[in-house]
Amino acid sequence: MSTSTPPRTADRRVHAARRPAAPGPGRRHPDRPAGSRPRSWFRRLGALPWIAPSVLLILAVVVWPVVEMVRTSLRRIDTSGADLGPAGLDKYRKLFADPRLPDVLTWTAVWTVAVVALTMLISLALAQLFDQRFPGRRITRWALVAPWAASVLMTAIGFRWMLDQVAGVLNRVLLDLGLIDSAEAWTGDAAHAKPWLIAVAVFVSLPFTTYTLLAGLQTVPAEVYEAARADGASRLQTYLRITLPLLRPAFLVALVINLINVFNSFPVIWGMTQGGPNADTATTTVLMYMLRSYDVAESAALSVVNFAAVIVMVLVFLKVSGWKEADR
């Protein structure tokens, strides 16, 4: 009788000897690269752990206040802060029945358009100036930062003192020069106060806008201008066909941020006139603050209207300006 191992059994033993042993605890699988580990649940989350703090911050700082604002506008809240129950849309009806609202809305639109337009035009000129080389350029750039570094409310109060009818330096200078016969109350009525409010708002908006446009100008390659000069383009043609199109992304960013900031601006008007006299210089943001003294829910209703107006205004602007094309 032959004692030799059957062929199939021998083949199985050979394959078993060649097959790598199952990795035990602490042993690496032979088919897995050195240093790799099994895909854990943490890796399956992808980028979520990294963006989670930002998402939580947005929820806490933006979403939750908006939800509370909408909820408050639908409640009855007395001056002591006690919640007296649901009010439905009564506060919105009361808000739109306020006789001051039409004039406030008109002034808000004029204020926003005037401040943003003047800021963009002056900032564009200043950015072009600071993009050139001239003696003292560094000092003038530093000087432009001053209105930005200082508190906006402090700047507004400083201008209010300067325009004061009794102790204001402006009246003293104009009287000494013989330009006026008597001291003027520059912030005492809306006709005199509104131009000064616009001027101060432009003054505090210039630094950010100028530096944004200056950053955009400095990204334009010098080779583009050299090619334009080689093709015989004039300075005006170069500016209109090269500089402005390449500056468009920075221009749109500055414009959108200015629209939001100016529409929601509070310190300039409150620091100089407190919305007076008789709410004649109040924007919707200032009126919202004035309403909180005797009806918190109505103030919240105006906050909701302001929030919706900003969203619609920005969306319409981005749609009209074709901002997606500017990113290409």
C-alpha positions as CSV (number, residue, x, y, z in Angstrom):
1,M,0.0,0.0,0.0
2,S,1.3,3.4,-1.0
3,T,1.7,5.9,1.8
4,S,2.2,8.9,-0.5
5,T,0.0,12.0,0.0
6,P,-2.8,12.4,-2.6
7,P,-2.1,15.2,-5.1
8,R,-5.1,17.4,-4.1
9,T,-4.2,17.1,-0.4
10,A,-0.6,18.1,-1.2
11,D,-1.8,21.1,-3.2
12,R,-3.9,22.3,-0.4
13,R,-1.0,22.1,2.1
14,V,1.2,24.0,-0.3
15,H,-1.4,26.8,-0.8
16,A,-2.0,26.9,3.0
17,A,1.7,27.3,3.6
18,R,1.9,30.1,1.0
19,R,-1.2,32.0,2.4
20,P,-0.2,34.7,4.8
21,A,-1.4,34.3,8.3
22,A,-4.2,36.5,9.5
23,P,-2.9,39.6,11.3
24,G,-3.3,39.4,15.0
25,P,-3.5,42.3,17.4
26,G,-0.7,44.9,16.6
27,R,0.2,43.1,13.4
28,R,-0.1,44.8,10.0
29,H,-2.0,43.1,7.1
30,P,0.6,42.3,4.4
31,D,-1.7,43.8,1.6
32,R,-2.0,47.2,3.5
33,P,0.8,49.8,3.0
34,A,3.0,50.5,6.0
35,G,1.7,53.2,8.3
36,S,-1.9,53.0,7.2
37,R,-4.8,52.2,9.5
38,P,-8.4,51.1,8.9
39,R,-10.7,53.9,7.9
40,S,-12.2,55.1,11.2
41,W,-15.5,56.8,11.8
42,F,-13.6,60.1,12.2
43,R,-12.3,59.9,8.7
44,R,-15.7,59.2,7.4
45,L,-16.9,62.6,8.7
46,G,-14.6,64.3,6.1
47,A,-14.3,68.0,6.7
48,L,-17.2,68.3,9.1
49,P,-15.0,68.4,12.3
50,W,-13.0,71.3,10.8
51,I,-16.0,73.4,9.7
52,A,-18.2,72.5,12.7
53,P,-16.9,75.4,14.9
54,S,-17.7,77.9,12.2
55,V,-21.1,76.4,11.6
56,L,-21.9,76.5,15.4
57,L,-20.7,80.1,15.5
58,I,-23.0,81.1,12.6
59,L,-25.9,79.3,14.2
60,A,-25.2,81.1,17.5
61,V,-24.5,84.6,16.2
62,V,-26.7,84.8,13.1
63,V,-29.4,82.2,12.9
64,W,-30.5,82.2,16.5
65,P,-30.8,86.0,16.8
66,V,-32.8,86.0,13.6
67,V,-35.2,83.4,14.9
68,E,-35.6,85.3,18.2
69,M,-36.1,88.5,16.3
70,V,-39.0,87.0,14.2
71,R,-40.5,85.3,17.3
72,T,-40.4,88.6,19.3
73,S,-42.1,90.5,16.5
74,L,-45.1,88.1,16.8
75,R,-45.5,88.6,20.6
76,R,-47.0,91.2,22.9
77,I,-44.3,92.6,25.1
78,D,-44.7,95.5,27.5
79,T,-42.1,98.0,28.5
80,S,-41.0,95.9,31.4
81,G,-40.1,93.0,29.1
82,A,-43.0,90.8,30.2
83,D,-44.4,88.5,27.4
84,L,-48.2,89.0,27.3
85,G,-48.9,86.4,24.7
86,P,-49.1,86.1,20.9
87,A,-49.9,89.2,18.8
88,G,-49.9,87.7,15.3
89,L,-49.2,90.4,12.7
90,D,-50.5,93.3,14.8
91,K,-47.0,94.7,15.3
92,Y,-46.4,94.8,11.6
93,R,-49.7,96.5,11.0
94,K,-48.8,99.1,13.6
95,L,-45.4,99.6,12.1
96,F,-46.7,100.3,8.6
97,A,-49.3,102.6,10.0
98,D,-46.7,104.7,11.6
99,P,-46.8,108.2,9.9
100,R,-43.1,108.6,10.2
101,L,-42.2,105.5,8.2
102,P,-42.6,106.8,4.7
103,D,-40.2,109.7,5.3
104,V,-37.8,107.4,7.1
105,L,-37.8,105.0,4.2
106,T,-37.2,107.8,1.7
107,W,-34.3,109.2,3.7
108,T,-32.8,105.7,4.2
109,A,-32.8,105.2,0.4
110,V,-31.3,108.6,-0.2
111,W,-28.7,108.1,2.6
112,T,-27.6,104.7,1.3
113,V,-27.3,105.7,-2.4
114,A,-25.6,109.0,-1.7
115,V,-23.0,107.6,0.8
116,V,-22.2,104.5,-1.2
117,A,-21.9,106.4,-4.5
118,L,-19.7,109.1,-3.1
119,T,-17.6,106.6,-1.2
120,M,-17.0,104.5,-4.3
121,L,-16.1,107.5,-6.5
122,I,-13.7,109.1,-4.0
123,S,-12.2,105.8,-3.0
124,L,-11.5,104.9,-6.7
125,A,-9.7,108.2,-7.1
126,L,-7.7,107.7,-3.9
127,A,-6.8,104.1,-4.9
128,Q,-5.5,105.4,-8.2
129,L,-3.5,108.0,-6.4
130,F,-2.0,105.6,-3.9
131,D,-1.1,103.2,-6.7
132,Q,1.3,105.7,-8.1
133,R,4.8,106.4,-6.7
134,F,5.3,109.9,-5.2
135,P,7.1,111.4,-2.2
136,G,5.3,110.8,1.1
137,R,3.1,108.0,-0.3
138,R,3.6,105.9,2.8
139,I,2.7,108.7,5.2
140,T,-0.5,109.5,3.3
141,R,-1.5,105.8,3.3
142,W,-1.0,105.7,7.1
143,A,-3.1,108.9,7.4
144,L,-6.0,107.3,5.6
145,V,-6.1,104.5,8.2
146,A,-7.0,107.0,11.0
147,P,-10.8,107.3,10.3
148,W,-10.9,103.5,10.1
149,A,-8.8,102.9,13.3
150,A,-10.9,105.3,15.4
151,S,-14.3,104.4,16.8
152,V,-17.1,105.4,14.4
153,L,-19.2,106.7,17.3
154,M,-16.2,108.7,18.7
155,T,-15.7,110.2,15.2
156,A,-19.4,111.1,15.0
157,I,-19.4,112.8,18.4
158,G,-16.2,114.7,17.5
159,F,-18.0,116.1,14.4
160,R,-21.0,117.0,16.5
161,W,-18.9,119.1,18.8
162,M,-17.2,120.7,15.8
163,L,-20.6,121.6,14.4
164,D,-22.0,122.9,17.7
165,Q,-23.7,126.3,17.4
166,V,-22.1,127.7,20.6
167,A,-18.7,126.1,21.0
168,G,-18.2,124.5,17.5
169,V,-14.9,125.3,15.8
170,L,-16.6,125.5,12.4
171,N,-18.8,128.4,13.3
172,R,-15.8,130.2,14.8
173,V,-13.7,129.8,11.7
174,L,-16.5,130.9,9.4
175,L,-17.3,133.9,11.5
176,D,-13.6,134.9,11.6
177,L,-13.5,134.7,7.8
178,G,-16.6,136.7,7.4
179,L,-18.4,133.9,5.5
180,I,-21.4,133.9,7.9
181,D,-23.0,136.7,9.9
182,S,-24.2,134.5,12.9
183,A,-23.5,131.1,14.2
184,E,-25.5,128.3,12.5
185,A,-27.1,125.3,14.1
186,W,-25.6,122.8,11.7
187,T,-27.3,119.8,13.2
188,G,-30.4,121.6,14.6
189,D,-32.6,120.9,11.6
190,A,-32.8,118.2,8.9
191,A,-31.9,120.5,6.0
192,H,-28.5,121.3,7.5
193,A,-27.9,118.0,9.3
194,K,-28.4,115.6,6.4
195,P,-25.5,116.8,4.2
196,W,-23.2,116.6,7.2
197,L,-24.4,113.2,8.0
198,I,-23.6,112.0,4.5
199,A,-20.2,113.7,4.6
200,V,-19.2,112.0,7.9
201,A,-20.4,108.6,6.7
202,V,-18.3,108.9,3.6
203,F,-15.4,110.0,5.7
204,V,-15.5,106.9,7.9
205,S,-16.2,104.6,4.9
206,L,-13.2,105.7,2.7
207,P,-10.4,103.7,4.3
208,F,-11.8,100.3,3.8
209,T,-13.1,100.9,0.3
210,T,-9.9,102.6,-0.8
211,Y,-7.7,99.8,0.4
212,T,-9.9,97.2,-1.1
213,L,-9.7,98.9,-4.5
214,L,-6.0,99.5,-4.1
215,A,-5.5,95.8,-3.5
216,G,-7.4,95.1,-6.7
217,L,-5.3,97.6,-8.7
218,Q,-2.1,96.0,-7.5
219,T,-3.2,92.6,-8.8
220,V,-3.2,93.8,-12.4
221,P,-0.1,92.5,-14.1
222,A,2.3,95.2,-15.4
223,E,2.8,93.2,-18.6
224,V,-0.8,94.0,-19.5
225,Y,-0.1,97.7,-19.4
226,E,3.1,97.3,-21.4
227,A,1.2,95.3,-24.1
228,A,-1.5,98.1,-24.2
229,R,1.2,100.8,-24.7
230,A,2.9,98.7,-27.4
231,D,-0.5,98.5,-29.2
232,G,-0.8,102.3,-29.1
233,A,-3.6,102.5,-26.6
234,S,-4.1,105.8,-24.9
235,R,-4.3,106.2,-21.1
236,L,-8.0,106.6,-21.2
237,Q,-8.5,103.5,-23.4
238,T,-6.2,101.5,-21.1
239,Y,-8.1,102.6,-18.0
240,L,-11.5,101.9,-19.5
241,R,-10.7,98.6,-21.3
242,I,-8.1,97.1,-19.0
243,T,-8.0,98.6,-15.5
244,L,-11.7,98.8,-14.8
245,P,-12.6,95.3,-16.1
246,L,-9.8,93.8,-14.1
247,L,-10.8,95.8,-11.0
248,R,-14.4,94.6,-11.2
249,P,-14.1,91.8,-8.6
250,A,-12.6,94.1,-6.0
251,F,-15.1,96.8,-6.9
252,L,-18.1,94.5,-6.4
253,V,-16.8,93.3,-3.0
254,A,-16.4,96.9,-1.8
255,L,-19.8,97.9,-3.2
256,V,-21.7,95.1,-1.6
257,I,-20.1,95.5,1.8
258,N,-20.7,99.3,1.7
259,L,-24.3,98.8,0.8
260,I,-24.8,96.5,3.8
261,N,-22.8,98.7,6.2
262,V,-24.4,102.0,5.2
263,F,-27.9,100.7,5.2
264,N,-27.4,99.3,8.7
265,S,-25.3,102.3,9.9
266,F,-26.2,103.5,13.3
267,P,-23.3,105.3,15.1
268,V,-23.0,108.2,12.7
269,I,-26.6,109.3,12.9
270,W,-27.1,108.5,16.5
271,G,-23.8,110.2,17.6
272,M,-24.6,113.4,15.7
273,T,-28.4,113.9,15.8
274,Q,-29.9,110.8,17.5
275,G,-32.3,110.7,14.6
276,G,-33.8,114.1,15.4
277,P,-35.4,116.5,15.3
278,N,-38.6,114.5,15.3
279,A,-37.0,111.5,13.6
280,D,-36.3,113.7,10.5
281,T,-32.8,112.3,10.2
282,A,-33.6,108.8,11.3
283,T,-33.0,105.8,9.1
284,T,-34.8,102.5,9.6
285,T,-32.0,101.3,11.8
286,V,-32.1,104.4,14.0
287,L,-36.0,104.3,14.1
288,M,-35.8,100.6,15.2
289,Y,-33.6,101.7,18.1
290,M,-36.0,104.5,19.0
291,L,-39.0,102.1,19.0
292,R,-37.4,99.8,21.5
293,S,-38.1,102.3,24.3
294,Y,-41.9,101.8,24.2
295,D,-42.6,98.7,22.0
296,V,-40.0,96.0,21.8
297,A,-42.1,93.9,19.5
298,E,-42.6,96.7,17.0
299,S,-38.9,97.3,17.0
300,A,-38.4,93.6,16.3
301,A,-40.9,93.8,13.5
302,L,-38.8,96.7,11.9
303,S,-35.7,94.6,12.4
304,V,-37.3,91.8,10.4
305,V,-38.2,94.2,7.6
306,N,-34.6,95.6,7.7
307,F,-33.1,92.1,7.5
308,A,-35.4,91.2,4.5
309,A,-34.6,94.4,2.8
310,V,-30.8,93.8,3.0
311,I,-31.2,90.3,1.7
312,V,-33.3,91.4,-1.3
313,M,-31.1,94.4,-2.0
314,V,-27.9,92.3,-2.1
315,L,-29.5,89.5,-4.2
316,V,-30.9,92.0,-6.7
317,F,-27.6,93.8,-7.0
318,L,-25.6,90.6,-7.5
319,K,-28.1,89.4,-10.1
320,V,-27.9,92.7,-12.0
321,S,-24.1,93.0,-11.7
322,G,-23.4,89.5,-12.9
323,W,-21.0,88.7,-10.0
324,K,-20.5,85.2,-11.2
325,E,-18.9,86.5,-14.4
326,A,-16.5,88.6,-12.4
327,D,-15.1,85.4,-10.8
328,R,-14.2,83.8,-14.0
